[in-house]
Amino acid sequence: MNQAETSTEKQQRLQGRLGPVIAEFRQQCQTLQLATVDEQGQPNVSYAPFIMHNQAYYILISKIARHARNLLAQPKVSLMMIEDEAQAKSIFARKRLTFDASVKAVERETPEWQQVIESLTDRFGEIVTGLSVLEDFVLFQLAPQQGLFVKGFGQAFQVSGEDLVDFIHLTEGHKPIAKAEVV
């Protein structure tokens, strides 16, 4: 067996093991943390409830909110789902899934709008129906690109938008401070 076949087999095993873990983790999360920037590059962090549809994340938020205005002005976002603090084995290594994503506002009354609003309503209840008829609410599609799934200390995996998993090859691990350098 050659090196490429061995690597392919390892990749398939990794995908088979971590793919379901990532899908279950995402299903447990109801909100995304969003890192946006405005036109002047001023950062803002916020959150929004989400659903997955056709391998993209969708959020319904008001243009009154700073993060919605940022998404309209700068159509890119960094998003994160993170393990609840109370359930984490270590507060320093909470399980998390992060992605850089491109952003698009979904036009109202399109088939995509109708399907996603229905899915949001199924997941979060009738509040979505009320919000979706308000003029200031925008439905955003966040299309994930390259990301990272951190399962714990020393367990970081690159993830594509399609949840394809790969090892991150670390060339250097954590190193202790030399005693002479300790202040």
N, C-alpha and C positions, 0 to 999 in steps of 0.2 A: 504494500500500500504506500502511495507516495504522500508527500507532505500536504499537498492541496486537498487530497481526499480526507486526511486526518483533520485538517482545519475545517473542512466542510462538515464533517461529522460532529466535531465539537460545537460548531455554530448551530447545527440542527438540534443537538441536545440542549444547548443553552436556550434556544428559542422555545423548545418544548417545555422546559422547566420554568422559565421566567415569563413567557408570554401570558399564561393564565394568571400568574401572580400580579402582573401589571394590570391586566383587565379587571381582576377582582378589586385591586386597590382603587382604581379609577371609579368603579361602580360604587364603592363605599363613600367616596367623596361627593359632596353635593355642590361645593363651591370651588372656584378657581381664584387664586391670588394673582393679581394682574400688576405688572410693572410697566407703566407707560411713561412717555415724555411728551411735553408740549413743544410748540414750534421753537421755543428758545432753549430747548434741551433740559428744562426743569423736570426732574423725575417726580413720579407720583406712584404710590402703591395703594391698591384697593382690592376689592374682591367682588365676585358676582356668582350667583347660581348658574349652573350650566347643564347642558345635555350634549351627548355625542350623537352625531348624525353624519353618515357618509364620511367617516374618518376625520371629521372636523368638530371643533368645540363651538357651541353657540351660546351666546349670552344676550339677554334683553335688558338694556339699561337706558336711563334717561340722559338726554343731552344736557340737562341741568347739572349732572355730575361731571366733575373734572375729568375722570378717566374716560368717559364717553367722548368728550370734546377732544381729548388727547388722541384717542383712536381715530377720530375723523380727520384730525390734522396730520397725524403721523401714523400711517397704517401698518404698524408693527408693534409687537408686544412680547414680553417674556411672561410666561404663565407658570404657575406652580400649584400642585396639589401636595399637601403635607399631612403626615400622620398626626393624629390627635396627641397632644402632649401627655395626657393621662394614660394613653395606651403604649407610649414609646418605651422600649427597653432602656434607652439612654437619651436624655435630652440633647446630647451632642451629636447624635446620629439618627435623627428621626427619618423614617422612610419618606421619600419624596420623589415626585415625578415632575420634571421641569421641561419646558419647550420654548424655543423661540418660534413665533408664529407670524404669519402674514394676516392682515385684517381686511375684511370687506363688509360693507353694510349691505344687508339683504333688502331688496326692494319689497315694499308691502304688496300684499295680494298676489304674489307669485306662488306657484306650486311649492317652491322651497320654503317661503314664508309660512304658508298654511301648514305644511308638514311639521316644521320645527315648532311653531306655536302650539300645535296639537301635542307634540311630544313634551314640550315644557309644561303644558297644562297637566298632562298625565303624571308627570314627575312631581310638580310643585303645587298643583291645585288651581282653583278658580281665580286666584289672585292674578295669574298670568293673563287670563281673559280680560280682566279689567285694565291691566297695564298695557296690553297690546293694542288697545283702542285709543290710547292717549298719544297725541301728536308728537310729544317730545321723546317717546321711547323708540329706540333703534335696536333692531336685531342685528347682531354682529356675528359673522362667521370668522373663527380663528383657525386658520389652517396650519397645523403643526409642521415644523420642519425638524431639524436635528434637536435632540433632547438628551436628557440624562435621567436614569432611574437609579436612585441610591437606596439600597436595601439595608445598609448598615455600614459600620466601619469597614473599610477595605473592600466594599462590595458596590462599586459604581459601574454602571453599564450604559453605553451609548444606546440611544433609542431613536429610530427614525419616526417620521410621521405615521407610518403604518405599523408601529410597535415592533419593528424588526430590531432585535437586540444584538449587540456586539460587545465584547470586552473592551474596556479602556485599558490600554497598556500603559501603566505608570512606570516611568523610568526612575523615579525616586519616590521612596516612601517617606513617612514621618521620621524625623531625626531628632534625637535629644540635643539640647543645648550643651556644649562642652562646658565642663565645670569652670574653666578659666573665664568663660563668657558670662556666667551667672552674676547678676548684680545684686 
